[in-house]
Amino acid sequence: MTTLQRTPFYQSHLDNNGKIVDFSGWELPIHYGSQIDEHEAVRTDAGMFDVSHMVITDVEGAQAKAWLQKLLANDVAKLKTVGKALYSGMLNADGGVIDDLIVYLINEDETQYRIISNAATRDKDLAQFNKVAEDFDVRLTERPELAILAVQGPKAVAKLKRAKPAWADTLDALKPFVGADLTDIEGSDWFVARTGYTGEDGVEVILHGDHASDFYKLLLEHEIKPAGLGARDTLRMEAGMNLYGHDMDDTVSPYECNMGWTLALKDDRDFVGREALVAKRKQSQEEGSAMKQVGLLLETRGVLREGMSVTINQGTDKESSGIITSGTFSPTLKQSIAIARVPESVTDEDTVQVDLRGKGKFVDVRVLKLPFVRNGAKQFD
């Protein structure tokens, strides 16, 4: 029997009545009593999520930049200033997504970077890192002793500044997708970045696990509400953000999961998966089989669920043409929403059909461009 892992915030979750579940081999809170309350706190005020299960890998070496340019579909050459972050897919040789991750530039001479990747894909991620690293002068160091706390919501930064007044100037200067070292203020291993997974303003704080409990207590004292995996999922879905293993995986190309914008293809950089990705894209467009990602909105009763088929009404024939990859009830919209993969011919003005109960009774569903909600407001008429 595999022993589940615990983050440095584990006791904090128990102390606040967190309901603990197994998430990718980690004991994490699904909620602290009410998933809806936690969701609404992040949309209207401030909440915090333990994301210490994410994998932190520090990268160092004379060829660190060249290694990342081979490894990733996006190009770290875009990182022009220390602390800047880059979102990218890491592809396999067939152009499928091994994982999606974030890379930070750590020093000016481009010899140090930090990667934040998904817990569920840790083993295959590290295997790919090391495989590609065989041809480069680069050293990889996993940092399991570090913790990560996401502080999210329209009042998150203001409340964090009250909790940590010495951070105020740093937080005020942070632009989206930029991080800053807090060593001079807090000591080694402290880092804050204006990133998140909720569609709201906020930051993610990296700190040594030894400081986790005290930091958590401090944020509680400043009325930042604990939030669990349940709220994290409904928030990210409203924001139209992918969840690995659901909305994309090794068999799905970036074009099919709304990650085409992350592909840096303007030059001839030879990254892993590029040749297959470009060839398959061209073939699918020529054959009319290209797929894309859309949002679906159910305007009647019911709940859209992962795995449901999406069909396009063609007279009396209903041909299965897509699939829901994530579905839920939206606490903000008070309607069911889904992320789906459908043919590229489907437009944002179309109505498609879903068999909600698997009995051949199809229900009309509205197609929307993602996201559904951003900064607390719905993004469609």
C-alpha positions, 0 to 999 in steps of 0.5 A, a space after each residue: 500500500 502506497 503511503 500518501 504524502 503530506 504538505 507542510 500545511 497538513 496540520 493547518 488543514 486539520 486545525 481548520 476542519 479541512 476534509 482530507 482526500 487523496 489527490 495524486 498521492 497527496 493528502 489535501 483538503 477538498 473543502 473546509 465545510 462549504 465548497 460554495 463559500 470558498 469559491 465565492 470568497 475567492 471571487 469576491 474577497 480573498 482565499 488561500 490554497 495549499 498547492 505545495 504538491 506541485 513540483 519545484 525544480 531548480 535549473 542551473 548550468 551554462 546551457 540551462 537556456 538551451 536545454 529549456 529551448 529544446 525541452 519546451 514548446 514555448 521559448 524561454 528567450 522571451 524571458 527578458 527580466 529576472 522574475 518573469 514567468 513563461 507558461 508552456 507545454 512540454 511535448 512528447 515526440 508525437 506532439 502530445 502534451 506531457 505536461 503544462 508548466 511555468 518557468 521563471 528566469 532567476 538570474 540575469 545571465 540566463 543560467 538559473 531558472 525555476 520550473 513549477 510542474 504538476 504533481 500528477 505528472 511528476 515521474 514522467 516530467 522528471 524522466 523527460 527533464 533528465 532525458 533531454 538534459 543528457 545532451 546539455 550542461 545543466 543541473 536539476 535540483 528538485 525542491 521538496 522542502 519548499 511549500 507553495 500557498 496561492 493567495 487569490 481574489 480581488 482583495 488578496 493582495 491588499 490583505 496580504 500587504 496588511 499581513 506583510 507590510 514589508 512586502 508592500 512595495 514588492 507587491 505593488 511593483 509586481 505585474 502579472 506573470 512576474 515573480 520577486 525574490 523576498 530573501 532580503 525581507 524574509 530570508 532564504 527560499 521566500 518568493 512571490 509571483 503574480 500568478 494563479 489558477 482562479 481567474 482572479 488577481 492574486 499571488 503564489 508564495 513559495 516558502 520553506 516548509 518550516 515557515 508554512 504553519 506560521 504563515 498560514 496562521 498569519 493569513 487567517 488572522 487577516 481574514 484570508 479564507 482557506 479554500 480546498 480542491 473543490 473550489 479550486 476546480 470550479 474556479 479554474 473551470 469558470 476561468 477556462 483553465 485546463 486541468 492536466 489528465 482531463 482537458 489535455 494529456 499525452 495524446 492531445 496537441 496544444 492546438 486541441 486544448 487552447 494552448 496554440 498561443 503558447 507555441 513559439 514557431 516563428 523561428 527554426 528552434 528544434 524543440 521536442 515534438 515540433 516536427 510531429 506537431 506541425 505535420 499533424 496540424 497540417 494533415 488534420 486541417 487538410 482532412 477537415 478533422 482538426 479539433 479545438 477547445 470551446 466552452 459549453 453553457 447549459 441554459 436548462 436544468 442538469 449538469 454537464 459532466 466529463 466524458 459526455 459526447 457533444 453532437 452537432 444536429 444534422 437533420 434527423 441524424 446526430 453525429 458524435 463530433 466532440 467530447 466534454 473534458 471537464 464539466 461542473 455547476 458554476 457557483 458564479 453563473 448558477 448554471 452548468 458549464 463545461 470545457 469541450 473538444 469539438 471540430 474547428 468548424 464549430 463557431 461561438 454562435 453555434 448550438 450543439 447537443 449533449 445527451 445528459 442522461 445517456 438515453 438519447 434525449 439530446 439537450 441544446 447547449 450553447 457554445 462560448 469562447 472561454 473563459 466564462 468568468 474573469 475577475 468576478 464578471 461573466 465574459 459573455 452576453 
